[in-house]
Amino acid sequence: MAAPESWTWTPRGVPGLRRRFVRDSRRLDERLEQLAATHPDVVADAMGDKALPLAGFGWSAERLGNASLFWVSGEMAALALDAALDVPEWSPGQLITPT
């Protein structure tokens, strides 16, 4: 029997939290698609614009599901903040991961 997933903010718990968020986002997308198919006017009104395409959460769920995960401790964050004064300017294109 597999160990239950952790739902806490710990280095070992974050992957489980991400899996849960991605799963729940996909389920919400499925529900939104069902509602849009049966009640398109209601969904369009609720989203604020009848011309707005139903985007849902799938895009963000897929992106989150494929993102790299990094755990940063309080000590690491304090060190980064202290060093930030000496870091040269950078752009998002220089990031080591796309997400």
Contacts in CASP RR format, 6 or more apart in sequence:
PFRMAT RR
TARGET T0000
AUTHOR 0000-0000-0000
METHOD contacts of the structure
MODEL  1
MAAPESWTWTPRGVPGLRRRFVRDSRRLDERLEQLAATHPDVVADAMGDK
ALPLAGFGWSAERLGNASLFWVSGEMAALALDAALDVPEWSPGQLITPT
5 13 0 8 1.000
5 16 0 8 1.000
5 19 0 8 1.000
5 20 0 8 1.000
6 12 0 8 1.000
6 13 0 8 1.000
6 16 0 8 1.000
6 17 0 8 1.000
7 13 0 8 1.000
7 16 0 8 1.000
7 17 0 8 1.000
7 20 0 8 1.000
8 17 0 8 1.000
9 17 0 8 1.000
11 71 0 8 1.000
14 69 0 8 1.000
14 71 0 8 1.000
15 69 0 8 1.000
18 64 0 8 1.000
18 65 0 8 1.000
18 67 0 8 1.000
18 69 0 8 1.000
21 61 0 8 1.000
21 64 0 8 1.000
22 61 0 8 1.000
22 62 0 8 1.000
22 64 0 8 1.000
22 65 0 8 1.000
25 57 0 8 1.000
25 58 0 8 1.000
25 60 0 8 1.000
25 61 0 8 1.000
25 64 0 8 1.000
26 57 0 8 1.000
26 58 0 8 1.000
26 61 0 8 1.000
28 56 0 8 1.000
28 57 0 8 1.000
29 56 0 8 1.000
29 57 0 8 1.000
29 58 0 8 1.000
29 61 0 8 1.000
32 43 0 8 1.000
32 54 0 8 1.000
32 56 0 8 1.000
33 54 0 8 1.000
35 42 0 8 1.000
35 43 0 8 1.000
36 43 0 8 1.000
36 54 0 8 1.000
41 50 0 8 1.000
43 54 0 8 1.000
44 50 0 8 1.000
44 52 0 8 1.000
47 54 0 8 1.000
63 99 0 8 1.000
64 99 0 8 1.000
66 99 0 8 1.000
67 97 0 8 1.000
67 99 0 8 1.000
68 97 0 8 1.000
68 99 0 8 1.000
72 80 0 8 1.000
END
